Amino acid sequence: MLNLLRMNSYRARHMVCLYVLLAMVFAFGILSVSSIGMTAKDIKNGDYVDYDSMGEAIEDGWNEAEAEANSDAYNAGYEVGQEVALSIGLVSNQPIKADGTITSYLEYLYEDVTSGIVLLFMCIAMVLFFNREHSSGFIKNIATKSTSRINIYFTKFAVMTVYMLLVILVLAISEYICLMVYYDGDMVFGMNILGDFLGKMGIVFLLHIAFVSGVAMLTTVTRSSMLAMTIGILANTRFTSLIVIFVKAKFDYDLNKLLIMPNIGKVNLGMEWGDVSTSLLVGIVTIIVYNVIACTVFAKRDIA
């Protein structure tokens, strides 16, 4: 087991594409801060958009739509839902909230991590790492030396889990540096929410593991890099909202309860722990199901 971990970590350290992805993550952190669209003067003068009131107006519109399924509001909401389903779900965070308080670094980082950007890069990294061993012949070499196919699979998955932690760390460093520059060294770190941040980030990270488990499962079952990467990216970009809307309209069931991305969006800072227990359960069950399928297929496949 330890030898497999060392071999897979060695492969990961010598894959140039993984370093390129980390550089792209760092660049995204710069882009995210630079796209704020507000200057320090705007913040000092209190010139900001009342996003909370805007959100309340949108929510009122959806409540009206639910009350009248055939209303104009419902039809408009359906069209908006289609547009959202085709978007990546990333937003430009604002450095000041509607109530006038400054957005802390931890809040800013949390919003970007939960936006799906980490999973976007991990979809690519998982597929490249898992399928690279087939083209290089690495899997054939270790299959004859290891008595457990499950160990082979999970050591690969463990290395990619550590890599995902590294992706989040790189994003955190990038945004910390950029926000320090943006706030001219007077950045609010958010120590008052550190405990809540770490706890909720733990749940979000578990849901991230569940998502990449699905990508790893698709890669293992189909052996197709393009198919697994495409499905993973589409799922990450909320394309599944089209399916959710269809199921809701035809069967009156909210499929979002079972999907990873909507559950990531439900885990917000400041929420009671009881309110995020369902998302935690979804993550755990999903990890188990995806990995059981992947291990079963991998164990029975002729790779030697």
N, C-alpha and C positions, 0 to 999 in steps of 0.2 A: 504493500500500500504506500509506504513512504517513498520507495523507489519510483513508483508511478507518479507520485506527486512531484518528485524532483524532476523527472523526465518531462512532465507536462509543463511545469513552471519554466524549465529550460527552453522548451519550444516557444512558450509565450514571450519570454524575454528576448528571443531572437526573431520574432515576427515583426518586421518593419511596419506593416500595416497597422498594428496595434498602437505603435508610437504615433503614427500619422493621425489616428483617431483621437488620441489624447491631445495632440496639437490642435485639432479641430474643436475639441471640447473647450480648450483654453480660449480659442478664438471666439467661440460662442459666448463665453462669459464676458469678453470685451464688448461684443456686439450687443449683448443684452443690456449692459449698463449704458452704452453709447446711444441706445435707441429710446432712452427714457423720455426725451422730448420736453424736458423741463430744465430750466437753468437755475442756478443758485439764487438768482434775483427773483425768479418766480416763487421759489420756496419762501424767501424772506418776506415777500409782499403778500403771500397767501393766495396767489393766483393759481388755483387748481380746479379741476373739474369735480363736481359732486357725484362721484361714481356710485356712492351708496344709494342716493336718490334715484339715479338712473337704473340701478339694479332692482330697486323696489318697484319701479314702474314696469320693468320687464316682467317681474314676478307676478304683478297684478294682471298683466296681459295674459300670462299663461293660466292663471287661475280662472279667468274669464273663459279662456279657450276650453278648459276642462269641463266647465259647467255647460257649455254649449258646443257639442262636438262638431256641429255643422256650421258654426258661426264663421264670420270672416276672420276673426281672431285665430280660430283653429287653423284655417287654411293658411293664413300668414305664418303662423307658428310652424306649420309643417314645412313650408318653404324655407324658413330660417333653419329648421332642423336639418334639412338637406344640405344647406350651405355649411353648417357647422360640421356635418358628417364628413365633408370633403376637406376640412381644414386640419391643420396640424395641432391645433389646440394651444399653441404657444402665445403668450401675451407679453406686452411690454409693461413691466411693473412700474408703478409710479412711486417716487421717493417720499410722497406725502399722502396721507390718507384723507378721506373726505371730512373727517373730524378735525383735521389740522395737525395731527401728530405725525412725527417723522417715522417712516418705515425703517425698522431696524435691519441690520445685516442678516440676522438669522431668519427673519420673516421673508426677506428678499430671496435668500438662498432656498428656503423651503418652497416658495412658489415656483421657482425655476426647476427644482428637482421634481416636483409633482406635476410639472407641465408636460412631461413625457420626453424631454430632450435627452435624458440619460438613456432611456430605453431605445430611442432612435439610433443612438450609436451602438448600443449593446446588441441590437438586432444584427447589425453588420459584423460586429466582433464575434458573436457566438457562431454564426454561420461560417465565417472564415476559419475560426479556430477548430471547430468540430470537423469540417470537411477537408481541412488542409492535410490531416494525417492520412487520408485515403489516397490523395494524389501523390504524397511523398513516400508512401509505403510504410510509414511509421506504425500504423495500426496492425499491419501484418506481422511486423517484428515483435511487438509486445504481446500480441494475441497468443503467440506460441510460448511465451515466457510466463504469462499470468494464468492462474487457475480460475480466476473470477472475472467474468466480463463486467459484472456490476462494479467492481473496483475500478476497472478501466473507465467506465462511463462517469462514475462519481468523482474521480480525481480530475477529469477534464472539467466537469461542472464546478468543482471546488475552485479550480484555478480561475475560471471565468467569473465566479462570485467575488473573488479577491480583486480581480481586474475591475469589476463594477464599482467596488469600494474606491479604487484608485481613480476611476472616472469622476465619481462624486467629489473626491478630494481635490482633483485638478480644477473642477468647476468652482469649488469653494474658494480655492486659492486665487483663481482668476478674478472672481467677483469681489473678493475681499480687497485685493490690490486696486481694482478699478473703482470701487466705491470709496475707498480711502482718498483716491485722487479726486473723485467727483465731489465729495464733501470737504475737500481741502483739509483732510486729517481729522475732521470733527464728526466722524461717523458714529451713529448709535449702534452698538453691537447687539444689544438685546439680552443682557445677562438675566433680566427678570423673567424671561420665558425659556431659559436654557433647559430646565428640566422637562417642560412640556415639549420643547423642540426635539430633544433626544428621544423621548418616548414615542412621539408621533413619527419621527423619522425612522425609528426602528420598525414600526408597522409598515410604513411606506417602503422601506427596504425589503421587507419580507414579501410585499406585493410585487416589487420589482423582480425578486427571485422567482415568484410564481409566473410572471410574464415571460421571463427568459427561459423558464422551464418549458413553456409551450413552444418557444422557438427551437430549443434544443431537441424537443420531441419531434417536431416537424422535420428538422434536419436529419435526425436519426431514421425516422420512418420512411421519408421520401428519398433521402440521399440527394435531394435537389437543393443546391444553394440558392438558386433564383427563386424557387417557389417558397421556401422557408423565409427568405429575406423579404419577399414581397408581401406575404401574408402578415409577417410580424410588423412591418412598417405600416401597412394599411390598418391593422388593429390599433397601433399606437397613434395613428392620426385620426382616430374617432370615426373611421369609415364604417365601423360596425353600428354606428348610430342609425344607418339606413335600415339595418336588420331589426334593431330595437324598435324603431318607429313602426315597422311592418308588423312585428309580433304584438306590439301594444294595440295596434288598430284591429288586428284580426282575432287575437286571442285574449286581449285585455290582461296581459301579463307583462310586468316590467322586467325585461331581460337584463337590465343594468345591475340588478342585484347579484348576478352571477359573473359578470365581466370584471376583469382586473382594472382596466383604465377608469371606469366610473367609480370603482371602489377606492382607487387612489385619490380621485377628486373629492371623495366624501370625507377623507381623513384630514381635517383642518386643525390648525393650531387653535387652542382655546376650547375645543370640544370636550364634552365629558367622556370619560373612558368607556362608559357603557354604550355610548352612541357609535363607537368605532369597533365594537366587539364583533359585529357581523362582518365587517371588512377583514378583520383579523382571521375569522373562521374561513372566509372565502379563500384567503391567501393560503392558509395551511392545507385545506382540502385540495385546492388546485395544484399545489406543489406535489402532493402525494399522488394524485391521479396522473398528472403529466409524466412524472418520473417513473411510475410503475409501468405505464405504457411504453416509454422509451427503453427502459431496462429489459422488459420482456422481449421487445423486438430485437434489441441489440444482442441479447443473450442467445437468441435462436438463429441469428444471421450467420451465414458462412462468410467469414472475413479472413480466414487464415490462408 
